Amino acid sequence: MNEDVIVIGGGIAGLVAANRAAELGKRVAVLEKSPEQQYICNSRYTYGTFHINFTDVMAAEDELVRKVEEVTDGTAHKDITRAVARDGRRLMQWLRSEGIELIDLGQYHTNVLSPVQRSGAGLKWNGFAGDVALKRLEANLNRRGGKILRGVKARALRLANPGIEVEVEGAKPLRATSVVIADGGFQANSEMVRTHISPAPERLLQRHGGTATGDGLLMAQALGAATTSEMGNFYGHLHSREAMTNAQLWPRPQADDLAAAGIVIDAEGRRVADEGYGGIYLSNAIARLPDPLGTTIVFDQAIWEGPGRNHVQPPNPLVPETGGTLHRANTIAELAAKIGIAAERLNGVVSEYNTAFDDGTLQKLSPPRRSDRAKAWPIRTPPFYAMPICAAITNTMGGIVVDGGARVLDTGGRPIPGLFAAGSTVGGLDGGPYSGYFGGLIKATIGLLAAESIAAPK
């Protein structure tokens, strides 16, 4: 089989690339390694919000670029950052033209896949958001003469003359003029996660579809592709520790707002990181600990009734209602006994934190506590609470380096002929010292750019 374009991966970025290429007159095949009709991937599970750093994608291009540079501490790659900031709004228009409904739920949730599922706890995806979008995009691809080949796993890429040959499991190699790698990150590859992210990947909650094993990234590297210099960040959240065994406790409710308002301590009663950077950063910091399952959030009644109820699917009351542990006590000393920490240690940590809060010296704590991103709350209103937590990984941030046209670059900064990448397999948009998050679904814009680069006159 010879095609103009082969797309590896049937998530939203891959199907955007495939449809746009077919729309522009190219013969397209999508290789999806799962044989299932409703194959599982992160796009199938998605909450459905398109955003750039928790900002409306319709905001001014320069504002979006500035926010990404700020949250990644200047480590984001400028060309692809600006390309997505510029063309993200065009992706929204294109998706609507494809018959995909996007609704406005306010704040940065202004472009959300419909129908939404935002009530109760646990994972509900069948017939909602990403599931509906993938079905629509597949139907559109079929109508345009393209196809999804299920149960076809790419194993290796070889430069051919012309084009690229794709070696697949159990079948003859396929060839195309162009290949788009869109198979997600490497969060489901425990050894890669161990190498780059955590000494104990088995002690992280796998908050994803379980299918992104880094195959595309490894195949690209074998062709000489560059990857981002930092591979150790991921997008994820904090959850009740029982989520490791109780599926009703993920992907929602999250415990991020509780952690960002109170303090997060390890098994010895020491604060582990700056809570003011929020749940994504804290998830990364916890994942790097020798024991990622040894952390607990400590907070009080005011936090439980305030930030604890902030989210549309909040930990209060969903965590205790669905079987998550929530220790409750009338004094800090009593709370310490319930979580197995010496009373003087926990009293000291909470007292030091409260004093710094009162004196406006949170930045002088060790570790420091900023409060300009996430508001700090004192811990002094009984009853007091402790929630054992786990860090959950959804998708990795590091990945393949591309230019502003989604062309994969080699280690010398040159485009590899015919090779493109899109979606979460692309690096250079997230990361930095505080695990700044760009956004997941919006990376489908890179699929749009890949298709248009492929179809552009040579």
Secondary structure by P-SEA (a helix, b strand, c coil): ccccbbbccccaaaaaaaaaaaaaccbbbbbbccccccccccccccccccccccccccccaaaaaaaaaaaaccccccaaaaaaaacaaaaaaaaaaacbbbbbccccccccccccccccccccccccaaaaaaaaaaaaaaaacbbbbcccccccccccccbbbbbbcccccccccbbbbccccccccaaaaaaccccccccccccccccccaaaaaaaaaacccccccccbbbbbbccccccccccccccccaaaaaaabbbbcccccccccccccaaaaaaaaaaccccccbbbbbcaaaaaaaaacccccccccccccbbbbbbbccaaaaaaaacccaaaaaaaaaaaaaaaaaccccccccbbbcccbbbbbccccccbbbbbbbbbcccccccccccccccccccccccccbbbbcccccccccccccccccccccaaaaaaaaaaaaccc
